[in-house]
Amino acid sequence: MHTDPKQNEDMKRELGLLDATMLVAGSMIGSGIFIVSSDIVRNVGSAGWLIFIWLVTGLITIIAATSYGELSAMFPKAGGQYVYLREAYNRMVAFLYGWSLFMVIQAGTIAAVGVAFAKFTAYIFPTLGDDHILWDLGLVEINAAQLVAIVTIVILTWVNSRGVKNGKIIQTVFTVVKILSLGGLIVMGLFGAFNAEIWSANWSTAWDTVRWDTSGVVVSIGGAAVFAGIVSAMVGSIFSSDAWNNVTFIAGEIRNPKRNIGMSLFLGTLIVTIIYVSANLMYLATLSMEQIAHAPADRVAVAAAQAIFGQVGTLVIAVMIMISTFGCNNGLILAGARVYYTMAQDGLFFKKAGELNKFEVPGWGLWAQCIWTSVLCLTGRYGDLLNYVVFVVLIFYALTIIGVFTLRRKRPDIERPYKAFGYPVLPIVYVLAAFTICIGLLIYQPTFTWPGLVIVLLGIPVFFMWNKRYETA
């Protein structure tokens, strides 16, 4: 039987239900909702399928989040999903998740969100764009957007290294502002700038199964091509809905975690699902299918805001995305280091990462995450890395939810103050849906799958190295 190492006793439980819910919602809402609907429409072609993709994504996300509620109540400790995998399976499975999180999932997401912040800052200050090359070092070009991204990541790391209370204030304020601003944009689009002609045209072909190619030609599809289109489209919607599990990483700092983590997971994912579906209805009320499919640089929210506000709409969206991505990165930075803290406590990461600084937060882990994230920003390869790990993220989510079943069999004695909603049917639905999407990705999007698996497998020899050191210590 695995016994937890002594941990969390020095962490301050500063976060309440509102803070935890804002962390869930704020970590989920980055730049994806402003962009990925263009790619979804190119893959599935029509209004009904666009909304279907977002509804299915929202539904399976809520199912996963409510299933995690049971695990969070059983193990209300720092590390969250890493701990659940360790308890349900073994140290190696947990390490491979933590390894993937540090190397790509968390760091790559922080880098991508940081550069998105910088790119939209360039709408207001053009010299800060990615087309402004500062240094050409041969193999690597460093542009202004990368530098802005790194500066924001360093600032947020510094703020969070000085206590969880600082991070919580930024998270709650920025998340409330972005929810209100997104809500205002949706209301303006659906009621203030509603275009009945466009709306009717979009819904007149709501369930046509077509694909838009890059030249604007509409190609009818059927059979396997429809499934391929849905799977490809869901890469964007799933990634836009990811990071909801970050709240489990900071369980050691949440008050009444057995109740508040499960509640925050449900409330946060529900809020974001409603916002995402409503935003896409707003796009359909203001833009034709062709305009959504071929929005310049996929910035469909910019095109919608221009339809609502005129040319000033570009600035409106730029400011909204700056607020959204800044708040999103704060949550990601705050949460990630708690996993490395727990890994270090298990002897599976650098020892210093398992120590708290004078502000009772894992400062060393925060700065290690910051340095690696900055390297990814400079390489410019974070976008590719994120595409690779959508497949891996789904596998780890499915394994964690299977862990609900495993732990009910292995550890029936553990108190379960909260139980997975709809058990066993809904958790099984999620696992089946996740594996169906993974199989589809293996078949139709192999470039999104095999590199991700390679990243995970590279962690196996690293695990044995760390584990040998732990056993001989």
NORHURA-V412382 format. One record per residue. N is the residue number from 0. RES is the residue in one letter. NEAR is the number of other ideal C-beta (glycine too) atoms within 10 Angstrom. Layout:
{{N,RES,NEAR} {N,RES,NEAR}}
//
This chain:
{{0,M,5} {1,H,11} {2,T,5} {3,D,15} {4,P,12} {5,K,8} {6,Q,19} {7,N,21} {8,E,7} {9,D,11} {10,M,21} {11,K,15} {12,R,16} {13,E,17} {14,L,29} {15,G,15} {16,L,16} {17,L,15} {18,D,24} {19,A,29} {20,T,24} {21,M,26} {22,L,31} {23,V,29} {24,A,27} {25,G,33} {26,S,30} {27,M,27} {28,I,30} {29,G,28} {30,S,23} {31,G,22} {32,I,25} {33,F,28} {34,I,20} {35,V,22} {36,S,30} {37,S,25} {38,D,17} {39,I,29} {40,V,30} {41,R,21} {42,N,26} {43,V,25} {44,G,26} {45,S,21} {46,A,24} {47,G,17} {48,W,22} {49,L,27} {50,I,17} {51,F,17} {52,I,24} {53,W,26} {54,L,15} {55,V,16} {56,T,25} {57,G,20} {58,L,16} {59,I,24} {60,T,26} {61,I,22} {62,I,23} {63,A,27} {64,A,26} {65,T,23} {66,S,28} {67,Y,28} {68,G,25} {69,E,24} {70,L,27} {71,S,30} {72,A,21} {73,M,21} {74,F,24} {75,P,23} {76,K,20} {77,A,26} {78,G,28} {79,G,27} {80,Q,25} {81,Y,28} {82,V,26} {83,Y,27} {84,L,24} {85,R,25} {86,E,21} {87,A,22} {88,Y,19} {89,N,11} {90,R,18} {91,M,17} {92,V,18} {93,A,26} {94,F,24} {95,L,23} {96,Y,27} {97,G,27} {98,W,23} {99,S,22} {100,L,25} {101,F,23} {102,M,19} {103,V,25} {104,I,27} {105,Q,25} {106,A,26} {107,G,26} {108,T,28} {109,I,30} {110,A,30} {111,A,24} {112,V,31} {113,G,31} {114,V,26} {115,A,23} {116,F,26} {117,A,26} {118,K,23} {119,F,27} {120,T,23} {121,A,20} {122,Y,18} {123,I,12} {124,F,11} {125,P,11} {126,T,8} {127,L,18} {128,G,17} {129,D,17} {130,D,11} {131,H,13} {132,I,11} {133,L,11} {134,W,9} {135,D,10} {136,L,8} {137,G,5} {138,L,6} {139,V,11} {140,E,14} {141,I,16} {142,N,22} {143,A,20} {144,A,25} {145,Q,24} {146,L,18} {147,V,22} {148,A,31} {149,I,21} {150,V,13} {151,T,23} {152,I,26} {153,V,16} {154,I,14} {155,L,25} {156,T,26} {157,W,15} {158,V,17} {159,N,28} {160,S,22} {161,R,16} {162,G,17} {163,V,24} {164,K,15} {165,N,19} {166,G,28} {167,K,24} {168,I,13} {169,I,20} {170,Q,26} {171,T,20} {172,V,15} {173,F,22} {174,T,29} {175,V,15} {176,V,16} {177,K,24} {178,I,19} {179,L,10} {180,S,16} {181,L,23} {182,G,14} {183,G,13} {184,L,24} {185,I,21} {186,V,12} {187,M,19} {188,G,26} {189,L,17} {190,F,10} {191,G,12} {192,A,16} {193,F,14} {194,N,16} {195,A,8} {196,E,8} {197,I,17} {198,W,17} {199,S,9} {200,A,14} {201,N,21} {202,W,14} {203,S,10} {204,T,14} {205,A,14} {206,W,11} {207,D,16} {208,T,17} {209,V,22} {210,R,20} {211,W,21} {212,D,10} {213,T,8} {214,S,6} {215,G,9} {216,V,9} {217,V,16} {218,V,10} {219,S,10} {220,I,18} {221,G,8} {222,G,8} {223,A,11} {224,A,16} {225,V,17} {226,F,14} {227,A,18} {228,G,23} {229,I,21} {230,V,21} {231,S,20} {232,A,25} {233,M,25} {234,V,23} {235,G,23} {236,S,25} {237,I,22} {238,F,20} {239,S,23} {240,S,24} {241,D,23} {242,A,25} {243,W,23} {244,N,25} {245,N,26} {246,V,32} {247,T,34} {248,F,28} {249,I,30} {250,A,27} {251,G,25} {252,E,25} {253,I,27} {254,R,14} {255,N,13} {256,P,24} {257,K,18} {258,R,17} {259,N,24} {260,I,28} {261,G,28} {262,M,17} {263,S,29} {264,L,27} {265,F,19} {266,L,18} {267,G,27} {268,T,27} {269,L,18} {270,I,18} {271,V,25} {272,T,20} {273,I,13} {274,I,20} {275,Y,25} {276,V,17} {277,S,17} {278,A,24} {279,N,24} {280,L,18} {281,M,25} {282,Y,26} {283,L,27} {284,A,21} {285,T,25} {286,L,24} {287,S,15} {288,M,23} {289,E,12} {290,Q,17} {291,I,25} {292,A,25} {293,H,18} {294,A,21} {295,P,9} {296,A,9} {297,D,19} {298,R,22} {299,V,29} {300,A,28} {301,V,23} {302,A,22} {303,A,29} {304,A,27} {305,Q,19} {306,A,19} {307,I,20} {308,F,18} {309,G,10} {310,Q,8} {311,V,11} {312,G,20} {313,T,19} {314,L,15} {315,V,20} {316,I,26} {317,A,21} {318,V,15} {319,M,21} {320,I,26} {321,M,21} {322,I,20} {323,S,29} {324,T,28} {325,F,22} {326,G,30} {327,C,30} {328,N,30} {329,N,31} {330,G,32} {331,L,27} {332,I,30} {333,L,30} {334,A,25} {335,G,29} {336,A,28} {337,R,28} {338,V,31} {339,Y,29} {340,Y,29} {341,T,31} {342,M,27} {343,A,23} {344,Q,22} {345,D,24} {346,G,17} {347,L,26} {348,F,22} {349,F,14} {350,K,12} {351,K,14} {352,A,24} {353,G,21} {354,E,15} {355,L,18} {356,N,15} {357,K,8} {358,F,14} {359,E,16} {360,V,27} {361,P,29} {362,G,23} {363,W,21} {364,G,28} {365,L,26} {366,W,18} {367,A,21} {368,Q,26} {369,C,23} {370,I,12} {371,W,18} {372,T,30} {373,S,22} {374,V,14} {375,L,25} {376,C,26} {377,L,19} {378,T,14} {379,G,17} {380,R,14} {381,Y,24} {382,G,13} {383,D,15} {384,L,21} {385,L,23} {386,N,19} {387,Y,22} {388,V,28} {389,V,22} {390,F,22} {391,V,24} {392,V,23} {393,L,25} {394,I,19} {395,F,22} {396,Y,23} {397,A,20} {398,L,20} {399,T,26} {400,I,26} {401,I,18} {402,G,24} {403,V,23} {404,F,17} {405,T,16} {406,L,20} {407,R,16} {408,R,7} {409,K,14} {410,R,13} {411,P,8} {412,D,5} {413,I,12} {414,E,7} {415,R,16} {416,P,12} {417,Y,19} {418,K,16} {419,A,23} {420,F,17} {421,G,14} {422,Y,15} {423,P,11} {424,V,9} {425,L,19} {426,P,23} {427,I,15} {428,V,15} {429,Y,25} {430,V,22} {431,L,12} {432,A,19} {433,A,22} {434,F,13} {435,T,14} {436,I,22} {437,C,19} {438,I,12} {439,G,20} {440,L,22} {441,L,15} {442,I,13} {443,Y,17} {444,Q,16} {445,P,11} {446,T,11} {447,F,22} {448,T,23} {449,W,12} {450,P,17} {451,G,25} {452,L,15} {453,V,11} {454,I,20} {455,V,20} {456,L,10} {457,L,13} {458,G,19} {459,I,13} {460,P,9} {461,V,14} {462,F,18} {463,F,12} {464,M,11} {465,W,21} {466,N,16} {467,K,11} {468,R,12} {469,Y,12} {470,E,8} {471,T,6} {472,A,7}}
//
